[in-house]
C-alpha cells in the first residue's frame, strides 16, 4: 500500500489549485471560510463555473461528458476546492442521481437529464426520507399508482435539503405491496413544478431554512420518468448511496475547519499558554486530539483510494468513514463554541447579515455563526444512515 502521491498526481493537484484560485469568486470563498450562509445564487454561480469547465460532474466517465478522473484525482480536486473555500458541490444532481441515470436510465433519459446536471443549470433534490421512514428507508409509503401512460403520486417526503430551490426531485415511491418491502419500490424523476407538488419549509433552531417537507397530491408523472424497471428502485437506491465510497467522510472540509478552529483559538486567547495559562494548554491538547483524528481519517480515506488505484477490492468501510467523519464534524464545531464562549451564542440572523460581529485582520469575520454551525451539525450522525445503524453494518460486514 503506497499512500504517497505520484509526480503526475502532484502536477494534477497544482493544475486544479491554480484554476480554482483563478476562478473561485472571492465573495463566495469569504462566506465559506467564515461559515456564513450561502444563497442559491452563490451555489449556482459556482456550479455553473465548474460546469463550463466540465468539472461539475467531476466523478463522471468521459463517455457521459465527465473528465474521466481516477479516484485519486477526484480526491485531490475535492481537497483543493475545500481548502480554497469553494462551496461543496450540491450532490443531489451530479453525485447522486446522475450515476443512477448513467447506470440504469435509457439513452433518451440520459440525453434529456444529464446535460442540465453537468452544466449546473438544473437544481435537483432528493426524495427519500419520509415521516417514519428514515434509517428504515424500505418502509417508504409515498404511493405511485400506474394509470395508462402515467403514474399518480401521493405522499410526503421530509428533511428535503434545499428543496425550496428544487426544479426536479428523484423519489423512491411504492408501486407494490407484495413481497418484501424492498421489492415494491420504484425510482421516479418528478418535475417539482408539476401541479400537486407543495414544498413547506422546516425552520431550524437558528432560524435557517435548509430542509423542507414535500407533499405530493395526485401528482401526474409520465411513465418515461421511471428509471429502470418498476419495483427495482431499491437496487438503484443502493447504487446511489454507495457510489461515492469516501465522499461521506467529508475529510477535506474537516481539514479546512480544523485550521479555522486554530484561528479562533488564537484570537480568543486559548491557544498560547503564555497568554491563556493552563486553560489554554488544556484546550490546545483538545485541538491536538482532534487533529490526530483528522489525520487518521485521512489515512483511512487514502487506504481506500490506494486499493482502488491498484485494482484491489477496497475494504468495505463506508460505514466507518461515515461514523468517524460525522463525529469529527461535531467535535470541531463544539471546540469552536468552547473557544469563543459567550460570543458564540447570538443567533440574530439580521444582525449577522448586517456585519455586527465585525471583521478581524485578513478580512475574517468574527465568531458568528458558531452556534448555528454547532446545532446544524448535530444531524451528521443521523443522516445517511444513523451511526447506530452504521455500527451494526460494520459489525456484520467487517467482524462477521
C-alpha positions, -999 to +999 in steps of 0.1 A: +000+000+000+015+033-011-001+064+003+023+089-015+011+108-045+030+103-077+046+133-096+018+132-121-008+134-093+011+163-077+011+181-110-027+175-113-031+190-079-012+221-089-033+224-120-065+222-100-052+246-073-042+272-099-075+270-118-097+271-086-078+302-072-082+319-105-119+313-109-135+310-075-153+342-067-137+360-037-171+368-020-181+331-021-148+320-006-151+346+021-185+332+031-173+296+031-141+303+052-163+321+078-193+296+077-217+323+065-249+313+048-246+307+010-275+318-011-290+298-040-272+323-064-239+316-047-243+278-051-255+282-087-228+306-097-200+283-086-218+252-101-220+270-135-183+280-134-174+243-127-199+232-154-184+255-180-150+239-173-165+204-174-157+197-138-191+199-121-195+162-129-160+156-116-168+119-109-183+112-144-167+090-170-157+106-203-185+089-223-210+110-204-191+142-207-171+140-175-133+143-171-128+106-165-106+112-134-093+085-112-103+081-076-071+099-066-077+128-089-113+132-076-100+133-041-074+159-049-099+180-067-123+180-037-094+187-014-082+218-033-117+231-037-123+228+000-091+244+011-096+273-013-130+280+002-152+267-026-187+255-017-191+218-016-208+207-048-245+202-041-245+164-046-281+156-055-277+161-092-241+154-102-231+130-075-263+111-067-289+109-094-266+113-124-248+080-117-281+062-114-293+077-147-260+066-163-262+031-150-299+023-152-315+050-173-322+046-211-304+066-238-334+091-240-333+098-203-295+102-204-298+127-232-326+145-216-314+149-180-276+147-179-267+179-198-286+201-174-269+185-144-235+188-160-239+225-167-253+234-133-284+248-148-309+224-132-312+221-094-321+186-082-335+175-048-336+141-031-369+125-021-360+096+001-369+101+038-405+102+050-421+107+084-414+073+099-390+062+071-355+075+077-329+048+086-356+022+077-358+035+042-375+004+029-407+014+047-415+043+024-452+049+019-454+075-008-475+057-034-473+058-072-502+041-090-499+033-127-528+048-148-521+043-185-490+062-196-485+080-162-482+075-125-503+092-099-482+100-069-495+107-034-475+110-002-449+131+017-412+134+019-393+152+047-359+166+055-356+175+018-324+196+019-326+228-001-358+215-016-371+251-018-347+255-047-355+222-064-366+221-100-366+183-102-367+156-075-357+119-076-380+099-054-384+064-040-421+055-043-441+024-035-456+007-066-463-026-050-471-040-015-464-076-024-434-095-010-406-079+010-409-041+014-377-036-007-392-053-037-421-029-042-401+003-045-396+023-078-373+052-087-391+082-102-380+115-115-405+142-108-408+178-121-413+199-090-433+224-110-460+198-115-495+206-102-499+190-067-463+194-055-461+215-024-429+224-006-432+235+030-402+249+050-389+233+082-373+262+101-344+252+122-333+263+157-311+291+143-339+304+121-324+289+090-344+273+061-323+244+049-347+215+050-383+210+039-414+188+037-425+180+002-461+169-004-475+150-035-512+154-040-523+134-071-492+144-090-491+131-126-457+118-136-451+105-172-442+068-174-410+078-192-397+093-159-394+058-144-357+048-141-351+012-150-378-013-141-408-009-119-402-023-084-364-024-088-359+010-072-343-004-041-314-017-062-309+017-078-311+034-044-283+012-030-262+020-061-267+057-054-259+055-017-227+035-023-215+054-054-191+077-035-172+055-010-151+082+005-172+113+000-193+108+031-163+112+053-160+149+043-123+148+053-115+179+032-139+202+049-127+189+083-091+198+074-103+233+064-124+237+096-095+225+118-075+255+106-104+278+113-106+263+148-070+271+154-075+307+142-105+312+166-085+297+195-056+321+188-079+350+185-097+342+218-065+336+238-070+299+243-041+287+221-009+301+236-003+291+273+018+322+278-014+342+272-041+319+284-023+299+310-031+263+319-066+266+304-051+274+270-027+245+274-056+221+281-077+235+252-047+231+229-045+195+239-081+190+228-073+205+194-043+182+191-065+152+198-089+163+171-060+168+146-049+133+153-084+120+145-085+141+113-051+127+101-062+091+110-094+096+090-075+109+061-052+079+062-083+057+061-096+075+031-062+072+013-062+035+020-094+031+002-081+052-027-049+032-028-068+000-030-090+013-059-059+026-077-042-008-075-073-026-087-079-044-055-112-047-037-111-019-012-122-025+024-160-022+028-156+006+053-181+032+041-198+029+074-166+035+093-158+066+072-193+080+079-191+073+117-157+089+121-163+118+097-196+128+113-181+126+148-152+148+138-175+174+123-194+176+156-162+178+176-147+207+157-179+227+159-181+220+197-145+232+202-152+264+182-181+271+206-159+264+236-132+287+223-155+316+217-175+313+249-205+337+251-196+353+218-206+320+200-242+322+213-261+350+195-284+338+167-298+371+155-297+365+117-304+400+107-276+413+128-252+387+114-261+397+079-255+433+088-220+425+099-225+433+136-197+409+146-170+430+130-140+420+109-106+408+120-073+411+103-073+394+069-109+400+064-120+372+087-155+375+102-160+373+140-173+343+158-208+342+142-224+318+134-206+292+156-237+282+175-256+279+142-229+255+128-229+236+161-266+230+161-267+222+124-240+195+126-260+175+152-276+160+122-245+144+108-246+113+130-282+107+118-285+114+081-270+089+055-279+061+079-276+068+116-243+060+133-260+033+154-272+016+122-237+020+106-221+003+136-244-027+131-235-028+094-198-026+103-202-054+128-219-076+103-196-069+073-162-065+089-165-086+120-188-113+106 
